[in-house]
């Protein structure tokens, strides 16, 4: 199976940049998919790579689907809208 492995970090946007919203804001968020006790976890990481949100998933397919959705939102939305949608804290 190709793609991101468990515990690997991947930028949430196109390979050329980290999460640039449609308005040109630099979001810099990343997504990490990890195997966890009782299932899988998807972590949204802030620009400093600190986790700011965690979602528990029942299996790998659910985790990868959710992670893909988060990446798409980070690419499409402005930084402000992305943070509001996922209820993330303001950057320091």
N, C-alpha and C positions, 0 to 999 in steps of 0.2 A: 504494500500500500504506500503510495507516495503522499507527500504533504508534510505538515508539521507534526512532529512526534510529541508524545506526552512530555510536558515540562519545558518545551521549547517556547521561546518568545518570538512573536511575529508582529511587525508593524501593522497597524490597523488600516493602513491606506496602501495605495499603489507603491510598488517597490522604490520609486524615485523619491518618495518623501514619506514622512510620518504624518498621517491623518490631517491633511489639509482640507478644511471645509470648503464649501462652494463659494464662500465669501473671501477666501484667501487667508483666513486665520490659521495659524499653526496650532493644532491641537496637541500633537505629540503623544497621544495615548497609544497604548499597545494592549494586546490581548494574549493571555497565556491559558492554554488548555492543559489540565493536569489530571492524572488518575488520583482519586482520593478514596478514603475508606467509604465503602458503600456506594461508590459511583465515580463521577467525574466532577471537576470544578472548572469554571471559566472565571478568570480574574481579569478585571480591567485595571491596567497599570497607568499611573499618571506619568507625565513627562520625565520625572525622576525615577521611574520604574518601581514606585511604591504602590502596592495594591490599594485601590480606592473602592472597589466593588467585587463581590464574589457571588457567583450563582452556582448552586449545586444542581447537577444533572444526573439522571438515572443511568445513562449509558453514553458511550462515545459518540454515537450519531447525534444525540440531542445536544451534547456539548459542542461538537463541531458546527452544528447548524446555528446554535445561538452565537458562537464566536464569529461566524461568518456574518451574521446579521449585525453584530456590534461593529465589525470592521466596515461594513457598508454604511452604516449610520455615521461613523466617524468621518468617512470620506465625503458623504453627501451634506452633512449638517455643519453649521458653524460651530466653533468651540463652545460658545454659550448655549446653543440649542442642544448639542450633544450632552453637555454636563446637566442641563435641565432634564432632558429625556431620561437619563440614567440616574438622576438625583445624585450627582457627584459633587464633592465640595469644590469651592473655588480654589484655583491654584494659589500657593503661598506667595 
